[in-house]
């Protein structure tokens, strides 16, 4: 009899695991059933702001593979609109509720992949039920927000609560839709994924496109009129709005795992080993935004929910389930985003991360340009490096600038991943042509400046 693999979660990690397992084991050897509570499989959640803005015209452009493709190409029995409500490890069964037709099913498994993703942080005031309050975690969320934007009366004002990646990207998207947008951030700066000196550049760019930014301010409630949100409440008074978007971050979706007795780590994510096996639970694997991983610089457990990690982790789990061998070696937190044409990249540790981890370090900021100064389109670029004392090992990097800026973070991420020192980096053989870089690339200029700073501290 064929073994049975049950996958909980039909997005990046879960379906990557299912497809990789199928590539290595035929349908007569392994039966695969995937449960997904939403309406879509394998879509780009990161693309939702660009669909909201209209830059991506059609919703289905964000879908990499639909359920029919998984059924036909990979022989995966995809059960859409089915929410798994319980995992019975003793009986090797899952219980799922049909959200469309009602009823409940029980399915046995030999192998289980837990890939439930993350859930958005939602404060109590956002649970009141007023119309016009949205998270942006899933494509279903995005579809609901698009419908609200196109409903009557048309929203004219929006408040985005939280200034992380999603908050910043959604604020820009709503500006592009013609709304008046206020971003409210409880911290002293939006974009806390970079250090304050770099975040200030991002804040200036946001204000330049018309976003009103209110920092050091918490939203404590909502006002509503006729069942629709009409204002958010703050200590400095209400801010009128027709729409609220929550960008307060996410946490691992592990309630089901915890109820089943799967081990959770200090970050709240499921604990897995490098092969994505759940610690101490034979035959159970986990991947994606629901798991805890390790930071390669600090060696500490972290929860860094990104689609890149989810796809890699799902692939690793699927290869191993299929009889191969693969490992996921951790993360360094590399990410990029943009505000209009201003690009932002980061990798590794921020200054506060380095202090918390007990590192002694120097940090430097280097100013350069994205292209040769005489070439048309040359724009400023700011590169920040954080290096360990006295070794000079790169600990983290941030870049803010225009065209050709953000993807330079990949050069720094490779250096960081491989434990290079800033002295090593000064000799990197990087590509040069006037349309793409000055003769001394901004990465090399920053590395030289970091070496100088380290030398100065040794005197």
C-alpha positions as CSV (number, residue, x, y, z in Angstrom):
1,X,0.0,0.0,0.0
2,X,1.2,3.5,-0.9
3,X,2.4,5.7,2.0
4,X,0.5,8.8,2.6
5,X,1.9,12.4,3.0
6,X,-0.4,15.0,4.4
7,X,0.5,18.7,3.9
8,X,-1.1,21.4,6.0
9,X,-0.9,24.6,4.1
10,X,-1.0,25.2,0.3
11,X,1.4,28.1,-0.2
12,X,5.1,28.3,-0.7
13,X,6.5,25.9,1.8
14,X,3.8,23.3,1.8
15,X,3.5,23.0,-2.0
16,X,7.3,23.1,-2.5
17,X,7.5,20.1,-0.1
18,X,4.7,18.3,-2.0
19,X,6.2,18.9,-5.4
20,X,9.7,17.9,-4.4
21,X,8.5,14.7,-2.7
22,X,6.5,13.8,-5.8
23,X,9.6,14.3,-8.1
24,X,11.4,11.6,-6.2
25,X,8.5,9.2,-5.5
26,X,5.8,8.1,-7.9
27,X,2.1,8.1,-7.2
28,X,2.0,4.4,-6.6
29,X,4.6,4.7,-3.8
30,X,3.4,8.0,-2.2
31,X,-0.1,9.5,-2.0
32,X,-0.1,13.2,-1.3
33,X,-3.0,15.2,0.1
34,X,-2.7,18.9,0.8
35,X,-5.2,21.0,2.8
36,X,-5.5,24.7,2.2
37,X,-8.1,26.8,4.0
38,X,-8.0,29.7,1.5
39,X,-9.0,30.0,-2.1
40,X,-5.5,30.0,-3.7
41,X,-2.3,27.9,-3.7
42,X,1.3,28.9,-4.4
43,X,0.9,32.6,-4.8
44,X,3.2,35.6,-4.2
45,X,2.0,37.3,-1.0
46,X,4.9,39.8,-1.5
47,X,3.3,40.9,-4.7
48,X,0.0,41.9,-3.1
49,X,0.9,45.6,-2.6
50,X,1.7,45.9,-6.3
51,X,-1.6,44.3,-7.3
52,X,-3.4,46.7,-4.9
53,X,-1.6,49.7,-6.5
54,X,-2.5,48.6,-10.0
55,X,1.1,48.0,-11.1
56,X,0.2,44.3,-11.4
57,X,-3.1,44.4,-13.3
58,X,-4.5,41.0,-12.6
59,X,-4.7,39.0,-9.4
60,X,-3.9,35.7,-11.1
61,X,-0.5,37.0,-12.2
62,X,0.5,36.5,-8.6
63,X,-0.4,32.8,-8.7
64,X,2.6,30.5,-9.6
65,X,0.6,27.2,-9.7
66,X,-3.1,26.7,-9.2
67,X,-4.7,23.6,-7.6
68,X,-5.5,22.1,-11.0
69,X,-1.8,22.2,-11.9
70,X,-0.8,20.4,-8.7
71,X,-3.5,17.8,-9.3
72,X,-2.5,17.1,-13.0
73,X,1.3,17.6,-12.9
74,X,2.1,16.3,-9.4
75,X,-0.8,14.1,-8.6
76,X,-1.4,16.1,-5.4
77,X,-5.0,15.8,-4.0
78,X,-5.5,19.5,-3.1
79,X,-8.4,20.1,-0.8
80,X,-9.2,23.8,-1.1
81,X,-11.2,25.6,1.6
82,X,-10.4,22.9,4.1
83,X,-9.0,24.0,7.5
84,X,-7.2,21.4,9.5
85,X,-8.5,21.7,13.1
86,X,-6.6,18.9,14.9
87,X,-3.5,16.7,14.5
88,X,-3.7,13.3,16.3
89,X,-0.1,12.0,16.5
90,X,-1.1,8.8,18.2
91,X,-3.6,7.8,15.6
92,X,-1.6,9.4,12.8
93,X,-4.6,11.4,11.6
94,X,-5.6,14.9,10.9
95,X,-9.1,16.4,11.2
96,X,-10.2,19.0,8.7
97,X,-13.3,21.1,8.3
98,X,-14.8,21.8,4.9
99,X,-15.3,25.6,5.0
100,X,-17.4,25.6,1.8
101,X,-19.7,22.7,2.2
102,X,-19.6,22.0,5.9
103,X,-18.8,18.7,7.4
104,X,-15.6,17.2,8.8
105,X,-13.1,14.7,7.4
106,X,-10.4,12.5,9.0
107,X,-7.4,11.5,7.0
108,X,-4.5,9.2,8.0
109,X,-0.9,10.0,7.4
110,X,2.4,8.3,7.4
111,X,4.3,11.6,7.0
112,X,3.1,15.1,7.8
113,X,4.3,18.5,6.7
114,X,3.2,21.4,8.9
115,X,3.4,24.5,6.7
116,X,0.7,26.8,8.2
117,X,2.7,30.1,7.7
118,X,2.3,33.1,10.0
119,X,-0.6,35.1,11.2
120,X,-0.7,38.9,11.4
121,X,-0.5,40.7,14.7
122,X,-4.0,42.0,15.3
123,X,-4.7,44.2,18.4
124,X,-7.9,43.9,20.3
125,X,-9.2,47.2,18.9
126,X,-9.0,45.7,15.3
127,X,-11.3,42.8,16.2
128,X,-14.4,45.0,16.8
129,X,-15.8,44.1,13.4
130,X,-16.0,47.5,11.8
131,X,-15.9,47.4,8.0
132,X,-12.7,48.7,6.3
133,X,-10.1,47.2,8.6
134,X,-7.7,44.8,6.7
135,X,-4.6,42.8,7.3
136,X,-2.5,41.9,4.2
137,X,-1.2,38.5,4.8
138,X,-2.9,36.3,2.2
139,X,-4.3,36.7,-1.3
140,X,-7.8,36.5,0.1
141,X,-6.9,39.5,2.3
142,X,-5.7,41.4,-0.8
143,X,-8.9,40.5,-2.7
144,X,-11.0,41.8,0.2
145,X,-9.0,45.1,0.3
146,X,-9.3,45.5,-3.5
147,X,-13.0,45.0,-3.3
148,X,-13.3,47.7,-0.5
149,X,-11.3,50.2,-2.5
150,X,-13.6,49.7,-5.5
151,X,-16.9,49.8,-3.4
152,X,-19.2,52.8,-2.9
153,X,-18.7,55.1,-1.3
154,X,-15.1,55.1,-2.6
155,X,-12.5,55.5,0.2
156,X,-10.6,58.7,0.0
157,X,-8.4,58.5,3.2
158,X,-6.4,55.6,4.6
159,X,-4.4,55.0,7.8
160,X,-1.7,52.4,7.7
161,X,-0.8,51.2,11.2
162,X,2.8,50.0,11.5
163,X,5.9,51.0,9.5
164,X,7.5,47.7,8.6
165,X,7.9,46.3,5.0
166,X,4.2,45.7,4.5
167,X,3.2,49.0,6.1
168,X,5.6,51.0,3.9
169,X,4.7,49.1,0.7
170,X,1.0,49.4,1.3
171,X,1.2,53.1,2.1
172,X,2.9,53.7,-1.3
173,X,0.3,51.4,-3.0
174,X,-2.6,53.5,-1.6
175,X,-0.9,56.8,-2.6
176,X,-0.7,55.4,-6.1
177,X,-4.4,54.6,-5.9
178,X,-5.1,58.3,-5.2
179,X,-5.8,58.1,-1.5
180,X,-4.6,60.4,1.2
181,X,-2.4,58.2,3.4
182,X,-1.3,58.6,7.0
183,X,1.2,56.0,8.4
184,X,1.1,55.7,12.2
185,X,4.1,54.0,13.9
186,X,4.4,53.5,17.7
187,X,8.3,53.5,17.5
188,X,10.3,56.6,16.8
189,X,10.8,55.7,13.1
190,X,9.2,53.6,10.4
191,X,11.3,50.9,8.7
192,X,12.9,49.6,12.0
193,X,14.5,46.8,10.0
194,X,17.4,49.2,9.4
195,X,19.2,51.5,11.8
196,X,17.7,55.0,12.5
197,X,20.2,56.9,10.4
198,X,19.3,54.8,7.4
199,X,15.6,54.8,8.2
200,X,15.6,58.6,8.2
201,X,16.4,58.5,4.4
202,X,13.4,56.2,3.9
203,X,11.2,58.5,6.0
204,X,12.2,61.5,3.8
205,X,11.3,59.6,0.7
206,X,7.9,58.6,2.0
207,X,7.1,62.2,2.9
208,X,8.2,63.3,-0.5
209,X,5.5,61.2,-2.2
210,X,2.8,62.6,0.1
211,X,2.6,60.1,3.0
212,X,1.9,61.7,6.3
213,X,4.0,60.0,9.0
214,X,3.1,60.0,12.7
215,X,5.7,58.4,14.9
216,X,5.8,57.7,18.6
217,X,2.1,57.2,18.5
218,X,-0.1,54.2,19.2
219,X,-3.5,53.4,17.9
220,X,-5.8,52.5,20.8
221,X,-9.2,52.2,19.1
222,X,-11.5,52.8,16.2
223,X,-14.5,55.1,15.6
224,X,-17.1,53.9,13.1
225,X,-20.2,55.2,11.4
226,X,-22.9,53.0,10.0
227,X,-20.7,49.9,10.5
228,X,-17.7,51.4,8.6
229,X,-14.5,52.7,10.1
230,X,-14.4,56.5,10.3
231,X,-11.3,57.2,12.4
232,X,-8.5,55.6,14.4
233,X,-8.2,56.8,18.0
234,X,-4.8,57.9,19.4
235,X,-3.6,59.8,22.4
236,X,-3.2,62.8,20.2
237,X,-6.8,62.6,19.0
238,X,-8.6,60.8,16.2
239,X,-7.3,60.5,12.7
240,X,-10.2,60.4,10.2
241,X,-10.1,57.6,7.7
242,X,-12.2,55.4,5.4
243,X,-9.8,52.5,5.5
244,X,-7.3,50.9,7.9
245,X,-4.4,48.6,6.9
246,X,-2.6,46.7,9.6
247,X,1.1,46.4,9.2
248,X,2.1,45.3,12.7
249,X,4.1,42.3,11.8
250,X,3.4,38.6,12.1
251,X,3.9,35.6,14.4
252,X,4.2,31.9,13.7
253,X,0.9,30.2,13.1
254,X,1.5,27.4,15.6
255,X,-1.7,27.1,17.6
256,X,-2.5,23.8,15.9
257,X,1.0,22.5,16.4
258,X,1.0,23.4,20.1
259,X,-2.3,21.7,20.7
260,X,-0.9,18.6,19.0
261,X,2.2,18.6,21.3
262,X,4.8,19.7,18.6
263,X,7.7,21.4,20.2
264,X,8.0,25.2,19.9
265,X,11.1,27.3,20.2
266,X,11.8,30.5,22.1
267,X,10.5,32.6,19.2
268,X,7.2,30.7,19.1
269,X,8.0,28.8,15.9
270,X,8.1,25.1,15.5
271,X,11.5,23.6,16.4
272,X,13.1,21.8,13.5
273,X,16.5,20.4,12.6
274,X,18.5,21.3,9.5
275,X,16.6,18.8,7.4
276,X,13.3,20.4,8.5
277,X,12.3,17.5,10.7
278,X,10.3,18.5,13.8
279,X,12.4,17.8,16.8
280,X,11.7,14.5,18.5
281,X,8.5,13.7,16.5
282,X,9.2,11.0,13.9
283,X,7.6,11.4,10.5
284,X,6.6,15.1,11.0
285,X,8.3,17.9,9.2
286,X,7.7,21.7,9.2
287,X,8.7,24.5,6.9
288,X,8.0,28.2,6.2
289,X,6.9,31.1,8.3
290,X,5.7,28.8,11.1
291,X,9.1,27.5,12.0
292,X,12.1,28.8,14.0
293,X,15.5,28.8,12.4
294,X,19.0,29.9,13.3
295,X,20.8,33.1,12.5
296,X,24.2,32.3,11.0
297,X,25.9,35.4,12.5
298,X,24.8,35.0,16.1
299,X,24.0,31.3,16.2
300,X,20.7,32.2,18.0
301,X,17.2,31.0,17.2
302,X,15.2,33.5,15.1
303,X,11.9,33.8,13.3
304,X,12.4,35.6,10.0
305,X,9.3,35.1,7.8
306,X,10.2,35.6,4.2
307,X,9.0,33.8,1.0
308,X,12.6,33.0,0.0
309,X,13.1,31.0,3.2
310,X,9.7,29.3,2.9
311,X,10.4,28.1,-0.6
312,X,13.9,26.8,0.4
313,X,12.7,25.1,3.5
314,X,9.8,23.4,1.7
315,X,12.2,22.2,-1.0
316,X,14.5,20.8,1.7
317,X,11.7,19.0,3.5
318,X,10.4,17.5,0.2
319,X,13.8,16.3,-1.0
320,X,14.3,14.5,2.3
321,X,10.7,13.0,2.4
322,X,11.4,11.8,-1.2
323,X,14.5,9.9,-0.1
324,X,17.2,12.4,-0.9
325,X,19.3,14.5,1.4
326,X,19.2,18.3,1.9
327,X,19.7,20.8,4.6
328,X,18.6,24.3,5.4
329,X,21.6,26.1,7.0
330,X,19.9,29.1,8.6
331,X,19.3,32.8,7.6
332,X,21.0,36.1,7.8
333,X,17.9,38.3,7.3
334,X,18.6,39.6,3.8
335,X,15.7,41.7,2.5
336,X,14.9,44.5,0.0
337,X,12.1,46.9,-0.5
338,X,11.4,50.2,-2.1
339,X,9.5,53.5,-1.7
340,X,8.8,54.8,-5.2
341,X,12.2,54.7,-6.8
342,X,14.2,54.7,-3.5
343,X,15.5,51.2,-2.8
344,X,16.4,49.7,0.6
345,X,18.4,46.6,1.3
346,X,19.7,45.0,4.5
347,X,21.4,41.9,5.6
348,X,22.8,40.5,8.9
349,X,22.7,42.5,12.1
350,X,21.7,46.1,12.9
351,X,23.7,48.0,15.5
352,X,21.2,47.1,18.2
353,X,21.3,43.4,17.2
354,X,25.1,43.4,17.4
355,X,25.0,45.0,20.9
356,X,22.3,42.5,22.1
357,X,24.5,39.6,20.8
358,X,27.5,40.9,22.7
359,X,29.7,42.0,19.8
360,X,32.2,44.8,19.9
361,X,32.0,46.5,16.5
362,X,32.5,49.5,14.4
363,X,30.0,50.9,12.0
364,X,30.6,53.2,9.0
365,X,28.5,55.0,6.4
366,X,29.9,55.6,3.0
367,X,28.4,57.9,0.4
368,X,28.7,57.1,-3.3
369,X,26.7,56.9,-6.5
370,X,24.9,54.1,-8.3
371,X,26.8,54.9,-11.6
372,X,29.8,56.8,-12.7
373,X,29.3,60.5,-11.7
374,X,29.4,61.7,-15.3
375,X,26.9,59.1,-16.6
376,X,23.3,60.1,-17.1
377,X,21.1,59.0,-14.2
378,X,23.8,59.0,-11.6
379,X,22.1,59.2,-8.1
380,X,23.3,59.1,-4.5
381,X,23.8,55.8,-2.7
382,X,24.4,55.3,1.1
383,X,26.1,52.1,2.3
384,X,26.4,51.2,6.0
385,X,28.6,48.4,7.2
386,X,28.9,46.9,10.7
387,X,32.2,45.0,11.4
388,X,33.3,43.0,14.4
389,X,36.3,44.3,16.4
390,X,39.1,43.4,16.2
391,X,38.6,40.6,13.5
392,X,37.0,42.8,10.9
393,X,34.4,40.1,10.2
394,X,31.3,41.6,8.5
395,X,28.3,41.5,10.8
396,X,25.7,43.4,8.9
397,X,25.1,45.8,6.0
398,X,22.4,48.3,4.9
399,X,22.0,50.2,1.6
400,X,19.6,53.0,0.7
401,X,19.7,54.6,-2.8
402,X,18.3,54.6,-6.3
403,X,18.6,52.4,-9.3
404,X,21.2,49.6,-8.9
405,X,21.2,50.1,-5.1
406,X,19.1,47.4,-3.4
407,X,20.4,44.4,-5.2
408,X,24.0,45.3,-4.3
409,X,23.0,44.0,-0.9
410,X,23.4,40.5,-2.4
411,X,27.1,41.0,-2.7
412,X,27.2,41.9,0.9
413,X,25.0,39.0,1.8
414,X,27.4,36.5,0.1
415,X,30.3,38.1,2.0
416,X,28.4,37.8,5.2
417,X,27.3,34.2,4.6
418,X,30.9,33.1,4.0
419,X,32.4,34.9,7.0
420,X,34.4,37.4,5.1
421,X,36.2,40.4,6.7
422,X,35.9,43.9,5.4
423,X,39.6,43.7,4.6
424,X,38.8,40.6,2.4
425,X,36.0,42.6,0.8
426,X,38.3,45.5,-0.4
427,X,39.8,43.0,-2.9
428,X,36.5,41.7,-4.4
429,X,36.6,41.7,-8.2
430,X,33.3,43.4,-8.9
431,X,32.0,44.3,-12.3
432,X,32.5,47.9,-13.6
433,X,31.1,49.9,-16.4
434,X,29.9,53.6,-16.2
435,X,26.2,52.7,-16.6
436,X,26.3,50.4,-13.6
437,X,28.9,51.6,-11.1
438,X,31.7,54.1,-10.4
439,X,35.2,52.6,-10.9
440,X,35.3,52.1,-7.1
441,X,32.0,50.3,-6.4
442,X,30.1,51.6,-3.4
443,X,30.6,48.2,-1.7
444,X,34.3,48.6,-2.0
445,X,34.3,52.2,-0.8
446,X,32.4,51.1,2.3
447,X,34.7,48.2,3.0
448,X,37.8,50.4,2.8
449,X,36.1,52.9,5.2
450,X,35.4,50.1,7.6
451,X,39.0,48.9,7.5
452,X,40.1,52.4,8.2
453,X,37.8,52.6,11.2
454,X,39.1,49.3,12.6
455,X,42.7,50.5,12.2
456,X,41.9,53.7,14.0
457,X,40.5,51.8,17.0
458,X,43.7,49.7,17.2
459,X,45.9,52.7,17.7
